[in-house]
Amino acid sequence: MKRAVILVLLMLASLLVACQPSDSPEKAAREWVEASLNYDGNKMAQRTCTALQEELQNQALLLSAFAALGQMYTGQQTQGDISELHFETLNRSGDTAQVRVTGEIHVAVLAFSQAEQVDETWRMIREDGKWKWCGLADIPIQ
């Protein structure tokens, strides 16, 4: 009897997890920052709102040039670690949300590592059924 109750509870829990939407503002924010640290332009573009796509392309071109130069001289790729970042949705209304991102980002090249403190609130927008980063929450979109 006890085993049957546990089995039913486990089945219910797995159904609840399966019914949850696979995308969220926090997930999108995490994927966006991970892609930006690891120079994954395709993933960044997928997780950046339409309003900021042109700005992203301009900045990505410059960053890619610096990354390519660094990799050419050192033979090493930059590695980003966001395991100490925390993502929390502060508010969500329809297709917009604000996600607070706090903690540390670690970036390493060769034997050098640098930690950067982060405490920002990001604007997230759902476009085409997918949550996307759309800048800092306190800066208007131009």
C-alpha positions as CSV (number, residue, x, y, z in Angstrom):
1,M,0.0,0.0,0.0
2,K,2.7,2.4,1.0
3,R,4.7,1.6,-2.1
4,A,1.6,2.2,-4.3
5,V,1.1,5.7,-2.8
6,I,4.7,6.6,-3.4
7,L,4.4,5.3,-7.0
8,V,1.3,7.4,-7.6
9,L,3.0,10.5,-6.0
10,L,6.0,10.0,-8.3
11,M,3.8,9.7,-11.3
12,L,1.9,12.9,-10.4
13,A,5.2,14.7,-9.9
14,S,6.5,13.7,-13.3
15,L,3.2,14.7,-14.9
16,L,3.5,18.1,-13.3
17,V,7.1,18.5,-14.5
18,A,6.1,17.4,-18.0
19,C,3.2,19.9,-18.2
20,Q,5.5,22.8,-17.3
21,P,6.4,25.0,-20.3
22,S,9.9,24.2,-21.5
23,D,10.8,27.9,-21.9
24,S,10.9,30.6,-19.2
25,P,12.3,34.1,-18.8
26,E,15.0,32.6,-16.4
27,K,16.0,29.9,-18.9
28,A,16.2,32.4,-21.7
29,A,18.4,34.8,-19.6
30,R,20.7,32.0,-18.7
31,E,21.1,30.8,-22.3
32,W,21.7,34.3,-23.5
33,V,24.5,35.1,-21.0
34,E,26.0,31.7,-21.6
35,A,26.0,32.2,-25.4
36,S,27.5,35.7,-25.0
37,L,30.4,34.5,-22.8
38,N,31.1,31.6,-25.2
39,Y,30.8,33.7,-28.4
40,D,27.9,31.6,-29.7
41,G,26.4,34.1,-32.1
42,N,23.6,31.8,-33.3
43,K,22.3,31.1,-29.8
44,M,22.6,34.8,-28.9
45,A,20.6,35.8,-31.9
46,Q,17.9,33.2,-31.1
47,R,17.6,34.6,-27.5
48,T,17.8,38.4,-28.4
49,C,14.6,40.3,-29.1
50,T,14.0,41.7,-32.6
51,A,14.4,45.3,-31.4
52,L,18.0,44.7,-30.4
53,Q,19.1,42.4,-33.3
54,E,20.9,45.1,-35.2
55,E,22.7,46.4,-32.1
56,L,23.7,42.8,-31.3
57,Q,25.1,42.2,-34.8
58,N,27.3,45.4,-34.6
59,Q,28.6,44.5,-31.1
60,A,29.1,40.8,-32.0
61,L,31.2,41.7,-35.0
62,L,33.6,43.7,-32.8
63,L,33.7,41.1,-30.0
64,S,34.3,38.4,-32.6
65,A,37.3,40.3,-34.0
66,F,38.8,40.6,-30.5
67,A,38.1,37.0,-29.7
68,A,39.7,35.8,-32.9
69,L,42.8,37.9,-32.3
70,G,43.1,36.6,-28.8
71,Q,42.7,33.0,-29.9
72,M,45.2,33.5,-32.7
73,Y,47.9,34.8,-30.3
74,T,47.2,32.4,-27.4
75,G,45.8,29.4,-29.2
76,Q,43.2,29.2,-26.4
77,Q,39.5,29.9,-26.3
78,T,37.9,32.1,-23.6
79,Q,35.9,30.0,-21.2
80,G,32.9,31.5,-19.3
81,D,31.4,30.0,-16.2
82,I,28.0,31.2,-15.0
83,S,27.3,28.5,-12.4
84,E,27.3,31.1,-9.6
85,L,24.7,33.4,-11.3
86,H,21.2,33.4,-10.0
87,F,18.2,34.2,-12.1
88,E,14.9,35.4,-10.6
89,T,11.7,36.6,-12.3
90,L,10.7,39.8,-10.4
91,N,7.5,40.4,-12.4
92,R,5.8,38.9,-15.4
93,S,2.9,40.3,-17.3
94,G,1.8,38.7,-20.6
95,D,4.7,38.6,-23.0
96,T,7.1,40.7,-20.8
97,A,9.1,40.0,-17.7
98,Q,11.9,41.4,-15.6
99,V,14.6,38.9,-14.5
100,R,17.1,39.9,-11.9
101,V,20.5,38.4,-12.4
102,T,22.9,38.3,-9.5
103,G,26.2,36.6,-8.6
104,E,29.5,36.1,-10.2
105,I,30.6,35.3,-13.8
106,H,34.1,33.7,-14.1
107,V,36.0,34.2,-17.4
108,A,39.3,32.3,-18.0
109,V,41.9,32.5,-20.7
110,L,45.0,30.3,-20.3
111,A,46.0,30.5,-16.7
112,F,44.2,33.8,-16.0
113,S,40.8,33.9,-14.5
114,Q,38.7,36.9,-13.6
115,A,35.5,37.1,-11.6
116,E,32.9,39.8,-12.3
117,Q,30.1,40.6,-9.9
118,V,26.7,41.0,-11.6
119,D,23.5,42.6,-10.2
120,E,21.3,43.7,-13.0
121,T,17.6,43.5,-14.0
122,W,17.0,42.4,-17.6
123,R,13.9,42.9,-19.7
124,M,12.7,39.7,-21.3
125,I,10.1,39.6,-24.1
126,R,8.3,36.6,-25.5
127,E,8.4,36.7,-29.3
128,D,7.4,33.9,-31.6
129,G,6.6,31.8,-28.6
130,K,10.1,32.1,-27.2
131,W,11.5,34.2,-24.3
132,K,14.3,36.6,-25.4
133,W,16.7,39.1,-23.8
134,C,15.8,42.7,-24.6
135,G,18.3,44.8,-22.7
136,L,18.5,46.2,-19.2
137,A,15.1,46.8,-17.6
138,D,15.8,50.4,-16.8
139,I,17.0,51.4,-20.2
140,P,14.3,52.2,-22.9
141,I,14.5,50.3,-26.2
142,Q,15.3,52.7,-29.1
